[in-house]
Amino acid sequence: MASRLSEETRSGIYNSGCSGLSFDVKLSNLNKFWGDLDLEKLIMRPDLPSLVPQIPIQRLYCALLERGPASYPDILKHLSAEQVQRILDYDAWRNDELVPQQALNWLRLFRNISTEQAYRRLRDLEEEYQIGIFSPFVRVFDNDAYEAMSDEEQDRLYRLPNDALFYCVLSEDKDVHDNIVGLIEAVLAHDINYALSLLCHSAYLPPLESAHLLSQFRKSRLEEDGFVSHEESMTCFAEIDVAKKKALWSRAPLPSLGARARKTGTFFLDEVLSHGAEHLGGESAKEGLQQGFVFLANALCTAVEREADDLAALKTIFTAAKALASLGLEFLSDGNLGLAAQILSKEYPKELFRVGLSLLKSPQRRFLGALVETGGKGGEQAYTYFVQQKHGLLLDWFDRNLRDRIGFEGNEILKGIFNRFPQCPQILPGAEGEDRVTFIPVGSLQDLASVDSLIDIVLRKRICGEDLF
């Protein structure tokens, strides 16, 4: 059956590395970078008012988003002004453009608590945010303009106290309309002068000027969380000389902390963090390291063009980042927990991630190199996509050129290996005795050996023949 998706659409789906394959969702849920934050227990704390502003906002934001922020008004009302602004930085933007409707939805949550909360939250925002939220939707008229209107036009307007001004809402969307009117009424209940000033500024100031300034301020704040520029984020994928890096640690004399059985859903990195705190510089250093992995994940979000409110993508990205860093750490330390703890105290998570990713380049090159050498149709184009890191185009090339020859399952396995965040298959028993394949990130030397083995299976076949698998 012909695919209903265009080549461009398929390439876009594959390019982020967060979709297009059957990922192991359970593993991603076990490795959420924001950690478990029990909101039910949190709201029972007597020190809730002072505790909420101290919680890292990205962790709190993700926890609220997972469970539904409307269910936790006691937490919302104790957020600091900075936390509210950060929430809008994460949730009210798409492709670096403000989405006022989404900001209005958050302000409605505060309005549901009280009009005072809505008024205070709006006024505490940067002036550019306030204008950016209202300017696309409100227009203001004085008495002379009002009197010149027809009765039908006048009926669409809302009166301000003493008929000082009139305003209309330029939106056919009922939610937007109700949010704007409700928010203005909440502001009027507490500060009439501010309401008049806000409406006039929003109606008459150039909206693009405010949006441009706001975008710059937001960019600076996000960079503090690791959401760096796209150019800088792409350096996470720069290949590294793994042999040279390992040589730097090969003579370290630190003894092993001993071998331990690894728990399900954990990586070698987890074992080091659990048992090597004293070698990492104490709990504060350990927390700093974990925050470093959060920054890495945020940088990767920028690289793959995923927004901060895409929780499914965040889970996939962080699990993959953690897995590849764990692979790099296991390779550099040869599985020695003591040496690994020392490496963690010196190397940035980004460097470990690059080591892990670079280790996958060898089997990937072996396959594509053999494809080119044997004259496989389009092999040179596939190799070019690989060198240029055009992951979406490469996976789409597999779909168009290999799937019919090696079968759906074999093609999916290759796509997993060549995913932006390389994956290896795991077989799970399905219903009625039918096994199913899901993908987990390559996160250990054993997984790397499995990838090598899968590539060897392909290379033992006649790559240009009819029986590739």
URJO-V295155 format. One record per pair of residues at least 6 apart in sequence whose C-alpha atoms are under 8 Angstrom apart, sorted by the first residue. I is the first residue (numbers start at 1). J is the second residue. If there is no record, write none. Layout:
i:j
I:J
I:J
//
This chain:
i:j
7:396
10:392
10:396
11:391
11:392
11:393
11:395
11:396
12:392
13:19
13:20
13:392
14:20
14:391
14:392
14:393
14:395
14:396
14:419
15:304
15:390
15:391
15:392
15:393
15:420
16:304
16:305
16:306
16:392
16:420
17:304
17:391
17:419
17:420
17:421
18:313
18:316
18:317
21:412
21:416
21:438
21:439
22:437
22:438
22:439
23:438
23:439
23:440
24:438
24:439
24:440
27:265
27:319
27:440
28:315
28:316
28:318
28:319
29:315
30:265
31:265
31:315
31:318
31:319
32:315
32:318
32:319
33:293
33:294
33:315
33:318
34:58
34:59
34:60
34:62
34:63
34:294
35:59
36:63
37:59
37:60
37:63
39:63
39:72
42:48
43:72
43:74
43:75
48:75
48:78
49:78
50:78
52:75
52:78
52:79
53:78
53:79
53:80
53:83
57:83
57:86
57:87
58:87
61:87
62:309
62:311
64:72
65:309
66:311
69:76
69:109
70:109
73:109
73:110
73:113
76:110
77:110
77:113
77:117
81:121
81:124
81:125
84:121
85:125
86:221
88:103
88:106
89:218
89:222
90:307
90:308
90:309
91:102
91:103
91:308
91:309
92:98
92:99
92:100
92:101
92:102
92:103
93:99
94:307
96:215
97:211
97:215
98:132
98:211
99:133
100:132
100:133
100:134
101:133
101:176
103:133
104:133
104:176
104:179
104:180
105:179
107:118
107:121
107:122
107:183
108:118
108:179
108:183
110:117
110:118
110:121
111:117
111:118
111:183
111:186
115:186
115:187
115:189
116:186
116:187
116:190
118:183
118:186
118:187
119:183
119:186
119:187
119:190
122:130
123:130
128:210
128:211
128:213
128:214
129:210
129:211
129:214
130:198
130:202
131:198
131:201
131:202
131:207
131:210
132:202
132:207
132:210
132:211
134:180
134:199
134:202
134:203
135:202
135:203
135:207
136:170
136:207
137:169
137:170
137:171
138:167
138:168
138:169
138:170
138:199
138:202
138:203
139:167
139:168
139:169
139:170
139:199
139:203
140:165
140:166
140:167
140:168
140:199
140:200
140:203
141:165
141:166
141:167
142:164
142:165
142:166
143:163
143:164
143:165
143:166
146:154
146:166
156:168
157:166
157:167
157:168
157:169
158:166
158:167
158:168
159:165
159:166
159:167
160:166
160:167
169:177
169:180
169:181
170:177
171:177
184:195
187:194
187:195
188:194
188:195
222:228
223:229
225:295
225:298
226:294
226:295
226:296
226:297
226:298
226:299
227:233
227:295
227:298
227:299
227:301
227:302
228:299
228:302
229:302
230:302
230:303
231:303
233:299
233:300
233:302
233:303
234:300
234:303
236:300
236:350
236:351
236:353
236:354
237:354
237:357
238:354
239:354
239:355
239:357
239:358
240:354
240:355
240:358
241:355
241:358
242:355
242:358
242:359
245:332
246:331
246:332
246:333
249:332
249:333
249:343
250:332
250:333
252:339
254:338
254:339
254:342
255:336
255:338
255:339
256:336
256:337
256:338
256:339
257:275
257:276
257:336
257:337
257:338
258:336
258:337
259:336
259:337
260:271
262:268
262:271
267:322
267:323
267:326
267:443
267:444
268:326
268:327
268:329
268:330
268:335
268:444
269:322
269:325
269:326
269:329
269:330
271:337
272:337
272:338
272:340
272:341
273:286
273:341
276:337
276:338
276:341
277:283
277:286
277:341
279:338
279:341
279:342
279:345
280:286
280:341
280:342
280:344
280:345
281:345
289:344
289:349
292:348
292:349
293:318
293:321
293:322
293:349
293:350
294:318
296:321
296:349
296:350
297:314
297:317
297:318
297:321
298:308
300:317
301:307
301:308
301:314
301:317
306:313
308:314
317:421
319:441
320:421
320:441
320:442
320:443
321:353
321:421
322:353
322:443
323:441
323:442
323:443
323:444
324:352
324:353
324:354
324:355
324:356
324:357
324:441
324:442
324:443
324:444
325:349
325:350
325:351
325:352
325:353
325:354
325:355
325:356
325:443
326:352
326:353
326:356
326:443
326:444
327:352
327:355
327:356
327:442
327:443
327:444
327:445
328:352
328:353
328:354
328:355
328:356
328:357
328:359
329:335
329:340
329:343
329:344
329:352
329:356
330:336
330:340
330:444
330:445
331:445
332:340
333:339
333:340
333:343
357:421
357:422
360:422
360:448
363:451
363:452
363:455
364:417
364:418
364:455
366:455
367:455
367:458
367:459
368:379
368:382
368:383
369:383
370:459
370:463
371:379
371:463
371:464
372:379
372:380
372:383
374:463
374:464
375:464
376:463
376:464
382:394
382:397
385:391
385:393
385:394
386:394
391:418
391:419
391:420
395:415
395:418
395:419
398:411
398:414
398:415
399:411
402:411
403:410
403:411
405:466
405:467
405:468
406:467
406:468
406:469
410:469
413:424
413:425
416:422
416:423
416:424
416:425
416:439
417:423
417:424
417:451
421:441
422:441
422:442
423:439
423:440
423:441
423:442
424:439
424:440
424:441
424:442
424:447
424:450
424:451
425:437
425:438
425:439
425:440
426:437
426:438
426:439
426:440
427:435
427:436
427:437
427:438
428:435
428:436
428:437
428:438
429:435
429:436
430:436
442:448
457:469
458:468
458:469
461:467
461:468
461:469
462:468
//
